[in-house]
Every structure is written in C-alpha cells, then in structure tokens.
Amino acid sequence: MLKKTIVIRQEEGLSPRVAARLVRHAQSCACRLECAAPGGQISMKSLMGVLSLGLGCGESITLIADGEDEAAAMETMEALLTKEGEE
C-alpha cells in the first residue's frame, strides 16, 4: 500500500473536467485508489465522490493506492493533480 499527500496545483481545483480525467485514470487501474481529504475518504473511481470533495487549488489530499499497479497509478494521479493549467 502506498500513501502520499499531494497539493492540488490545477488552477480550477477538482472541477468536473479534472475530476473526470482522474476518475477515467483510476478506473483503468487494477489497484484500489482512494482519497482522504477534509470532506471524507472516497474512491477515486467515483466521479460523484471526487466532485463531492469540492477541493480547490492549493488544498491538499492524501492518495491511497493498494494493489498490483499501485506505484504507476500513484505516479499518474500525482501528475494529473500537480500540473498547473495543463489538460
């Protein structure tokens, strides 16, 4: 199991566009991907769950990956959350 706290750098935070991209990636992974934030702990494979966190740029989340492709999944999720202004 991997656990890492990440600061969101996307200008729009966890907007529907960013959330959809995160969920698409999470759903393609074999491992379990979850996110712990002040709003609770949710599955990163749930669009409604990710959107319900309502997090903005500069806020932090803790990603949890557990399973066979956890390292690659964590690396990609971190990249998607920390690339400022990129699609």
C-alpha positions in Angstrom: 0.0 0.0 0.0 1.2 3.5 -0.9 0.0 6.7 0.7 1.0 10.2 -0.3 -0.2 13.7 0.5 -0.4 16.0 -2.6 -1.2 19.6 -3.0 -3.6 20.3 -5.9 -2.0 22.6 -8.5 -4.7 22.6 -11.1 -6.0 26.2 -11.3 -9.6 25.1 -11.3 -9.1 22.6 -8.5 -11.2 19.4 -8.7 -13.5 20.8 -11.4 -15.7 18.4 -13.3 -13.1 18.3 -16.1 -10.2 17.5 -13.8 -12.3 15.1 -11.8 -13.4 13.2 -14.9 -9.8 12.8 -16.0 -8.8 11.5 -12.6 -11.7 9.0 -12.5 -11.0 7.8 -16.0 -7.4 7.0 -15.0 -8.5 5.4 -11.7 -11.0 3.2 -13.4 -8.3 1.9 -15.7 -6.1 0.8 -12.8 -6.3 -2.7 -11.2 -5.4 -1.3 -7.8 -7.7 0.3 -5.2 -7.4 4.1 -5.3 -8.8 6.2 -2.6 -8.5 9.8 -1.5 -8.6 11.2 2.1 -9.5 14.9 2.4 -11.3 17.1 5.0 -14.5 16.1 3.2 -14.0 12.4 3.9 -12.5 9.4 2.3 -13.8 8.4 -1.2 -13.0 6.0 -4.0 -11.1 7.8 -6.8 -13.2 5.6 -9.2 -16.4 7.5 -8.3 -17.0 10.8 -10.2 -19.6 11.9 -7.7 -17.3 11.1 -4.8 -14.4 13.1 -6.3 -16.7 16.1 -7.1 -18.2 16.0 -3.6 -14.8 16.8 -2.0 -15.1 20.3 -3.6 -11.3 20.9 -3.3 -9.6 23.9 -4.9 -6.1 24.8 -6.0 -3.7 24.9 -3.1 -5.6 22.4 -1.0 -4.1 19.0 -0.1 -5.4 15.5 -0.4 -3.9 12.1 0.7 -4.0 9.5 -2.1 -4.0 5.8 -1.1 -3.2 3.1 -3.7 -3.3 -0.6 -2.9 -2.8 -3.3 -5.4 -0.6 -4.7 -8.2 -0.2 -1.5 -10.2 -0.1 0.9 -7.2 3.2 2.6 -8.0 2.3 3.5 -11.6 -1.2 4.5 -10.5 0.1 6.8 -7.8 2.6 8.5 -10.1 0.0 9.2 -12.8 -2.6 10.5 -10.2 0.0 12.8 -8.7 1.0 14.1 -12.2 -2.7 14.8 -13.0 -3.2 16.8 -9.8 0.0 18.8 -9.9 0.3 20.0 -13.5 -0.7 23.7 -13.3 -3.1 24.7 -16.0 -2.5 21.7 -18.2 -5.1 19.4 -19.7 
